[in-house]
Amino acid sequence: MARVTEDELKELAPASPFHPGQLVAGRYEILRPLGSGAMGVVYEARDSQAPLETRALKAMRADLKSDLALLVPEQFAIEARTLERIKSPLVVRSYGHGKEGDTPFIVMEYLRGRDLASYLREHGTVQLPWALELLSKLAGALEAVHAVKVVHRDLKPENIFVEEEAGGGLTLKLIDFSVAKDLSDRGTTMLKGTPRYMAPEQIAGKPTERSDIFALGKVAEDVFFGLKREAEPLETGRTTLDIEAAFQPWFDKATAPDPRLRFGSATQAVAELSKALTGWSRRFASSIPPAIPGSLPSRALSRSLPLREVAVGLALVLVASLVWSAMRAYAASSAPVSSERPAAAQGPGQARTLPTALLAATSAAPPMPALTSSTGVTTAAPPPSATGRRQPQLNGAASPSRQLPSKPASAERASTPAREQPPVKGARPESYYYQ
């Protein structure tokens, strides 16, 4: 976690019940504050019974009003008991809870990384493969929560903690169960949560597991299109390559006003989203022209590139295809034109010369250095392209050089009798490839 600045420390001072160096419950040494929320302040702490392990200690704010101060201790106890019931590596782990004087606290695992909201504020959106992995793990966390008949009720990017792994994957932890609802408790349900992510039945005070499915749909929208604010229309923040056609039907089902019309579980919801977006990416990849030999196949392009860079990649592939077509046309036009008929069909004095215009055009072409192929035939090396890469080479039987003799064609043929050339064994039609 990022270290708190001096200004933030000053702002936290009235709310902070503990100070660095203080020993809480005779066991936890407070090292530094990490941040604060509506009801608590979180500290980095050292456990004297596990000195090599760093813990996160969440304590009730010292500046709460008297009415809230009466409710928060019980809320802390409910949150601690809820975390102790959930056994999942995708949910933050609790190591216990207690009181220091009149201040309740919860001890949890110390997380390295940052919340998803800060990532989205910095990057805008999330790349497709990473986004699907994130949502899949988030669905797994919700399944573990729902398995013990608990509704999170405050699923949002701020309560999703992520850490990028060295191999390109990610670690995800679902945090902050301060407003979670135990469905086995039939008592009065208070209105709690963040309005943008609250389902209609949650606002009505009757949350169910599918209320978290509603919030999952909203989180997925944030992941693919950027964080929204209530004052902004939902159409803002779309990416250049619009995936709304594939995303919108899924989003409408995940956030349906009637919970019975939503997905039955979080894993089912993410599986359907993955299927829809994978189909979209394949359809997009199929619209790309055939790849030039030596370039990435279109499927790898759609799978590995970020969404906002696919447009650039598509443009480059189109330009490369046009350049390739131009090279083929150039090579075809520069193929040698035979100026002789077979000896058997040609009579004395019937030698034909190239048209004057063609001779002038060919003699005006810049000379090209000769290359010798593996068959011993000398060919002309094509000029380098603007990027310094070689032009397409001939594959198979090599073409003779385009350089014309210094003497006139008619005089050359008059002095040298035409001889019939034996056929070349194994000669194949000319084709082109890239080195």
C-alpha positions as CSV (number, residue, x, y, z in Angstrom):
1,M,0.0,0.0,0.0
2,A,1.1,3.6,-0.6
3,R,2.5,5.5,2.4
4,V,0.2,8.1,3.8
5,T,1.4,11.7,3.3
6,E,1.9,14.3,6.0
7,D,-1.2,16.1,5.0
8,E,-3.3,12.9,5.1
9,L,-1.9,12.2,8.6
10,K,-3.1,15.6,9.8
11,E,-6.6,14.9,8.3
12,L,-6.6,11.5,10.0
13,A,-5.6,12.8,13.4
14,P,-9.1,13.6,14.7
15,A,-10.4,10.2,13.5
16,S,-7.5,8.1,14.5
17,P,-8.1,6.2,17.8
18,F,-4.5,4.8,17.8
19,H,-1.0,6.2,17.1
20,P,2.2,4.6,15.8
21,G,4.1,2.7,18.4
22,Q,1.0,1.9,20.4
23,L,0.4,-1.7,21.5
24,V,-3.3,-2.8,20.9
25,A,-4.7,-5.7,23.0
26,G,-1.2,-6.4,24.3
27,R,-0.3,-8.0,20.9
28,Y,-0.5,-5.7,17.9
29,E,2.0,-2.9,17.5
30,I,0.6,0.0,15.3
31,L,3.2,0.9,12.7
32,R,1.4,3.5,10.5
33,P,-2.1,4.5,9.3
34,L,-3.0,3.3,5.8
35,G,-6.3,5.1,5.2
36,S,-9.8,5.6,6.6
37,G,-13.4,4.9,5.7
38,A,-16.9,6.0,6.9
39,M,-16.7,4.0,10.0
40,G,-13.1,3.0,10.6
41,V,-9.4,3.7,10.2
42,V,-7.0,1.0,8.9
43,Y,-3.4,0.6,10.2
44,E,-0.4,-1.4,9.3
45,A,0.4,-3.5,12.4
46,R,2.9,-6.1,13.6
47,D,1.6,-9.2,15.4
48,S,3.9,-10.1,18.3
49,Q,2.9,-13.7,18.0
50,A,3.8,-13.7,14.3
51,P,6.6,-11.1,14.1
52,L,7.4,-12.0,10.5
53,E,3.9,-11.3,9.4
54,T,2.4,-7.8,8.7
55,R,-1.3,-7.4,9.5
56,A,-4.0,-4.8,8.7
57,L,-5.9,-3.6,11.8
58,K,-9.2,-1.8,11.2
59,A,-10.5,0.2,14.2
60,M,-13.6,2.3,14.8
61,R,-13.2,6.0,14.1
62,A,-12.8,8.2,17.2
63,D,-14.9,11.1,15.7
64,L,-18.1,9.2,15.1
65,K,-21.3,10.8,16.5
66,S,-22.8,9.2,19.6
67,D,-25.6,7.4,17.8
68,L,-23.3,5.8,15.3
69,A,-20.8,5.0,18.0
70,L,-23.4,2.8,19.6
71,L,-24.1,0.8,16.4
72,V,-20.6,0.4,15.0
73,P,-19.2,-2.0,17.6
74,E,-21.9,-4.5,16.9
75,Q,-21.3,-3.9,13.1
76,F,-17.6,-4.7,13.6
77,A,-18.4,-7.9,15.4
78,I,-20.8,-9.0,12.6
79,E,-18.2,-8.2,9.9
80,A,-15.5,-10.2,11.8
81,R,-17.8,-13.2,12.3
82,T,-18.8,-13.0,8.6
83,L,-15.2,-13.1,7.4
84,E,-14.4,-16.0,9.7
85,R,-17.2,-18.0,8.1
86,I,-16.0,-17.4,4.5
87,K,-13.2,-19.7,3.5
88,S,-11.8,-18.5,0.2
89,P,-8.4,-17.2,-1.0
90,L,-10.4,-14.6,-3.0
91,V,-11.8,-12.9,0.1
92,V,-9.7,-11.0,2.6
93,R,-8.9,-13.2,5.6
94,S,-9.7,-12.3,9.2
95,Y,-7.4,-13.2,12.1
96,G,-9.8,-12.1,14.9
97,H,-11.4,-9.1,16.5
98,G,-11.6,-7.5,19.9
99,K,-11.7,-4.2,21.8
100,E,-9.1,-1.8,23.1
101,G,-10.9,0.2,25.7
102,D,-14.2,1.3,24.0
103,T,-12.7,1.0,20.5
104,P,-13.6,-2.2,18.5
105,F,-11.1,-3.5,16.0
106,I,-10.7,-6.3,13.4
107,V,-7.3,-7.9,12.4
108,M,-7.0,-8.9,8.8
109,E,-4.4,-10.0,6.3
110,Y,-2.2,-7.2,4.9
111,L,-2.8,-6.7,1.2
112,R,-0.2,-5.5,-1.3
113,G,-1.5,-3.8,-4.4
114,R,-4.4,-1.3,-4.8
115,D,-8.1,-1.2,-5.3
116,L,-9.6,-1.5,-8.7
117,A,-11.0,2.0,-8.6
118,S,-7.5,3.6,-8.5
119,Y,-6.4,1.3,-11.4
120,L,-9.4,2.4,-13.5
121,R,-8.8,6.1,-12.7
122,E,-5.2,5.7,-13.9
123,H,-5.8,3.5,-17.0
124,G,-9.4,4.2,-17.9
125,T,-10.3,0.6,-18.9
126,V,-8.9,-2.9,-18.6
127,Q,-7.6,-5.1,-21.4
128,L,-9.9,-7.9,-22.5
129,P,-8.0,-11.0,-21.3
130,W,-7.1,-9.3,-18.0
131,A,-10.7,-8.1,-17.6
132,L,-12.2,-11.5,-18.0
133,E,-9.7,-13.0,-15.6
134,L,-10.6,-10.3,-13.1
135,L,-14.3,-10.8,-13.4
136,S,-13.9,-14.6,-13.2
137,K,-12.1,-14.4,-9.9
138,L,-14.6,-11.8,-8.6
139,A,-17.4,-14.3,-9.5
140,G,-15.5,-16.9,-7.5
141,A,-15.3,-14.6,-4.5
142,L,-19.1,-13.9,-4.7
143,E,-19.8,-17.7,-4.9
144,A,-17.9,-18.2,-1.6
145,V,-19.8,-15.4,0.0
146,H,-23.2,-16.6,-1.2
147,A,-22.4,-20.2,-0.1
148,V,-22.6,-19.1,3.6
149,K,-25.9,-17.1,2.9
150,V,-24.3,-13.7,3.0
151,V,-24.9,-10.8,0.6
152,H,-22.0,-8.3,0.3
153,R,-24.3,-5.4,-0.6
154,D,-21.4,-3.0,-1.4
155,L,-19.7,-4.6,-4.4
156,K,-17.8,-1.8,-6.2
157,P,-14.3,-1.1,-7.6
158,E,-13.2,0.5,-4.3
159,N,-13.9,-2.9,-2.5
160,I,-12.0,-5.0,-5.0
161,F,-8.3,-5.3,-4.3
162,V,-6.0,-6.3,-7.1
163,E,-2.3,-7.0,-7.4
164,E,-0.6,-7.7,-10.8
165,E,1.6,-10.7,-10.7
166,A,5.0,-11.0,-12.4
167,G,3.8,-13.5,-14.9
168,G,1.0,-11.3,-16.2
169,G,-1.8,-12.7,-14.0
170,L,-3.4,-11.0,-11.0
171,T,-4.3,-11.6,-7.4
172,L,-7.8,-10.5,-6.3
173,K,-9.3,-10.0,-2.9
174,L,-12.9,-9.0,-2.1
175,I,-12.8,-6.6,0.9
176,D,-15.0,-4.5,3.2
177,F,-17.9,-6.6,4.6
178,S,-19.0,-3.7,6.9
179,V,-22.5,-3.6,5.3
180,A,-22.8,-7.3,4.4
181,K,-26.1,-8.9,5.2
182,D,-26.6,-12.4,6.7
183,L,-29.7,-13.8,5.0
184,S,-30.3,-16.1,8.0
185,D,-30.9,-13.0,10.1
186,R,-34.6,-12.1,9.7
187,G,-34.2,-8.8,11.6
188,T,-34.8,-5.3,10.2
189,T,-32.6,-4.5,7.1
190,M,-31.2,-1.0,7.0
191,L,-30.6,0.7,3.7
192,K,-26.9,0.4,3.1
193,G,-24.7,0.4,0.0
194,T,-23.5,2.7,-2.8
195,P,-26.5,4.0,-5.0
196,R,-25.0,3.3,-8.4
197,Y,-24.4,-0.4,-7.5
198,M,-27.6,-1.0,-5.6
199,A,-30.3,-3.2,-7.1
200,P,-34.0,-2.1,-6.8
201,E,-34.8,-4.8,-4.2
202,Q,-31.8,-3.7,-2.1
203,I,-33.0,-0.2,-2.1
204,A,-36.4,-1.6,-1.0
205,G,-34.6,-3.2,2.0
206,K,-34.9,-6.8,0.6
207,P,-31.5,-7.8,-0.7
208,T,-30.8,-11.3,-2.1
209,E,-27.8,-13.0,-3.7
210,R,-28.9,-11.6,-7.0
211,S,-28.5,-8.1,-5.7
212,D,-24.7,-8.8,-5.9
213,I,-25.2,-10.0,-9.5
214,F,-26.7,-6.6,-10.3
215,A,-23.6,-4.9,-8.8
216,L,-21.4,-7.3,-10.7
217,G,-22.9,-6.1,-14.0
218,K,-22.2,-2.5,-13.0
219,V,-18.6,-3.4,-12.1
220,A,-18.2,-5.1,-15.5
221,E,-19.4,-1.9,-17.1
222,D,-16.7,0.1,-15.2
223,V,-14.0,-2.4,-16.2
224,F,-14.8,-2.2,-20.0
225,F,-15.9,1.4,-20.4
226,G,-14.4,3.3,-17.4
227,L,-15.7,4.6,-14.2
228,K,-19.0,6.4,-14.3
229,R,-20.5,9.1,-12.2
230,E,-24.2,9.4,-11.6
231,A,-24.3,12.8,-13.4
232,E,-22.9,11.2,-16.6
233,P,-24.9,9.4,-19.2
234,L,-24.0,5.7,-19.5
235,E,-23.0,6.2,-23.1
236,T,-19.9,8.2,-22.2
237,G,-16.5,6.6,-22.0
238,R,-16.9,4.0,-24.7
239,T,-13.8,2.6,-26.3
240,T,-12.8,3.3,-29.9
241,L,-13.6,-0.3,-30.9
242,D,-17.1,-0.4,-29.6
243,I,-18.0,-3.8,-28.0
244,E,-21.4,-2.6,-26.8
245,A,-23.2,-4.8,-29.4
246,A,-21.8,-7.9,-27.6
247,F,-21.8,-6.4,-24.0
248,Q,-25.2,-4.7,-23.9
249,P,-27.5,-7.8,-24.0
250,W,-25.5,-9.4,-21.2
251,F,-25.5,-6.1,-19.2
252,D,-29.3,-5.8,-19.6
253,K,-29.8,-9.3,-18.2
254,A,-27.3,-8.9,-15.3
255,T,-29.0,-5.6,-14.2
256,A,-32.6,-6.5,-14.9
257,P,-35.0,-4.7,-12.5
258,D,-36.6,-8.0,-11.7
259,P,-34.0,-10.2,-9.9
260,R,-35.7,-13.4,-11.3
261,L,-34.6,-12.3,-14.8
262,R,-31.0,-12.0,-13.8
263,F,-28.3,-14.7,-14.0
264,G,-28.7,-17.4,-11.4
265,S,-25.1,-17.1,-10.1
266,A,-22.0,-15.0,-10.5
267,T,-20.1,-17.8,-12.2
268,Q,-22.9,-18.3,-14.8
269,A,-23.0,-14.5,-15.4
270,V,-19.2,-14.3,-16.1
271,A,-19.3,-17.5,-18.2
272,E,-22.0,-16.0,-20.4
273,L,-20.0,-12.7,-20.7
274,S,-16.8,-14.5,-21.6
275,K,-18.7,-16.4,-24.3
276,A,-20.2,-13.2,-25.8
277,L,-17.0,-11.3,-25.8
278,T,-14.9,-14.2,-27.1
279,G,-17.4,-14.5,-30.0
280,W,-17.1,-10.8,-30.6
281,S,-13.3,-10.9,-30.7
282,R,-13.3,-13.8,-33.1
283,R,-15.8,-12.0,-35.4
284,F,-13.6,-9.0,-35.3
285,A,-10.5,-11.1,-36.1
286,S,-12.2,-12.7,-39.0
287,S,-12.8,-9.3,-40.6
288,I,-9.0,-8.7,-40.8
289,P,-7.5,-9.5,-44.3
290,P,-5.3,-12.7,-44.5
291,A,-2.1,-12.0,-42.7
292,I,1.1,-11.4,-44.7
293,P,3.5,-14.3,-44.3
294,G,5.7,-13.7,-41.3
295,S,3.2,-11.5,-39.4
296,L,1.0,-12.4,-36.4
297,P,-2.1,-14.5,-37.2
298,S,-5.3,-12.6,-36.8
299,R,-6.5,-14.8,-33.9
300,A,-3.3,-14.0,-31.9
301,L,-3.8,-10.3,-32.7
302,S,-7.4,-10.3,-31.3
303,R,-6.4,-12.2,-28.2
304,S,-3.1,-10.5,-27.2
305,L,-3.6,-6.8,-28.0
306,P,-5.5,-4.3,-25.8
307,L,-8.8,-3.2,-27.2
308,R,-7.8,0.4,-27.8
309,E,-4.7,-0.8,-29.8
310,V,-6.5,-3.2,-32.0
311,A,-7.6,-0.4,-34.3
312,V,-4.0,0.6,-34.9
313,G,-3.1,-3.0,-35.6
314,L,-6.0,-3.3,-38.1
315,A,-4.9,-0.2,-39.9
316,L,-1.3,-1.4,-40.1
317,V,-2.4,-4.8,-41.5
318,L,-4.6,-3.1,-44.1
319,V,-1.6,-0.8,-45.2
320,A,0.7,-3.8,-45.3
321,S,-1.8,-5.7,-47.5
322,L,-2.0,-2.8,-50.0
323,V,1.8,-2.5,-50.1
324,W,2.0,-6.3,-50.7
325,S,-0.5,-6.1,-53.5
326,A,1.5,-3.2,-55.1
327,M,4.7,-5.2,-54.9
328,R,3.1,-8.1,-56.6
329,A,1.8,-5.9,-59.4
330,Y,5.3,-4.3,-59.7
331,A,6.9,-7.8,-59.9
332,A,4.4,-9.0,-62.5
333,S,5.0,-5.9,-64.7
334,S,8.7,-6.3,-64.6
335,A,8.8,-9.9,-65.7
336,P,11.0,-10.4,-68.9
337,V,9.3,-10.2,-72.3
338,S,10.5,-12.8,-74.8
339,S,11.7,-11.2,-78.0
340,E,12.2,-14.5,-79.9
341,R,10.0,-17.2,-81.2
342,P,11.1,-20.8,-81.0
343,A,13.8,-21.6,-83.5
344,A,11.6,-24.0,-85.4
345,A,9.0,-21.4,-86.0
346,Q,11.3,-18.6,-87.0
347,G,12.7,-18.2,-90.4
348,P,15.9,-16.5,-91.4
349,G,15.8,-12.8,-90.9
350,Q,12.6,-12.9,-88.9
351,A,14.1,-11.9,-85.6
352,R,11.7,-9.6,-83.7
353,T,12.8,-6.7,-81.6
354,L,11.1,-5.1,-78.6
355,P,9.0,-2.0,-79.2
356,T,10.9,1.2,-79.0
357,A,8.7,2.6,-76.2
358,L,9.3,-0.5,-74.1
359,L,13.1,-0.4,-74.7
360,A,13.1,3.3,-73.6
361,A,11.1,2.5,-70.5
362,T,13.3,-0.4,-69.5
363,S,16.6,1.2,-70.2
364,A,15.5,4.2,-68.0
365,A,15.0,1.9,-65.0
366,P,17.8,2.2,-62.4
367,P,20.3,-0.6,-62.5
368,M,19.9,-3.2,-59.8
369,P,22.6,-5.4,-58.2
370,A,22.6,-9.0,-59.3
371,L,21.9,-11.9,-56.9
372,T,22.8,-15.5,-57.5
373,S,20.3,-18.1,-56.4
374,S,21.0,-21.6,-55.2
375,T,20.4,-22.8,-58.8
376,G,23.2,-20.6,-60.2
377,V,20.8,-18.3,-62.1
378,T,21.6,-14.6,-61.7
379,T,18.7,-12.4,-60.8
380,A,18.2,-8.8,-60.1
381,A,17.9,-7.8,-56.4
382,P,14.8,-5.6,-55.8
383,P,15.3,-2.2,-54.3
384,P,14.9,-1.8,-50.5
385,S,11.5,-0.5,-49.3
386,A,11.1,2.8,-47.4
387,T,11.4,1.0,-44.1
388,G,14.6,-0.7,-45.1
389,R,13.0,-4.1,-45.4
390,R,13.6,-6.2,-48.6
391,Q,11.0,-6.4,-51.3
392,P,9.3,-9.8,-52.0
393,Q,11.7,-12.3,-53.5
394,L,10.9,-14.8,-56.1
395,N,10.3,-18.4,-54.9
396,G,11.1,-21.2,-57.4
397,A,12.5,-20.6,-60.9
398,A,14.3,-17.4,-61.0
399,S,13.7,-14.7,-63.6
400,P,16.5,-13.6,-65.8
401,S,18.0,-10.1,-65.3
402,R,16.1,-7.1,-66.7
403,Q,19.4,-5.4,-67.8
404,L,19.4,-5.0,-71.6
405,P,22.5,-5.5,-73.8
406,S,24.5,-2.4,-74.7
407,K,24.2,-3.3,-78.4
408,P,20.9,-2.9,-80.2
409,A,18.7,-6.0,-79.9
410,S,18.6,-6.6,-83.7
411,A,22.3,-6.5,-84.1
412,E,22.9,-8.9,-81.2
413,R,20.4,-11.4,-82.6
414,A,21.9,-11.1,-86.1
415,S,25.4,-12.0,-84.9
416,T,24.2,-14.8,-82.6
417,P,22.1,-17.6,-84.0
418,A,19.1,-18.4,-82.1
419,R,19.4,-21.6,-80.2
420,E,16.5,-23.6,-78.7
421,Q,16.8,-23.6,-74.9
422,P,16.3,-27.0,-73.3
423,P,13.4,-27.2,-70.8
424,V,14.3,-26.8,-67.1
425,K,13.4,-29.8,-65.1
426,G,11.3,-29.2,-62.0
427,A,10.5,-25.6,-63.0
428,R,7.6,-24.2,-61.0
429,P,5.3,-21.2,-61.5
430,E,6.7,-18.1,-59.8
431,S,5.4,-17.2,-56.4
432,Y,6.2,-14.6,-53.8
433,Y,7.1,-14.7,-50.2
434,Y,8.7,-12.5,-47.5
435,Q,12.1,-13.2,-46.1
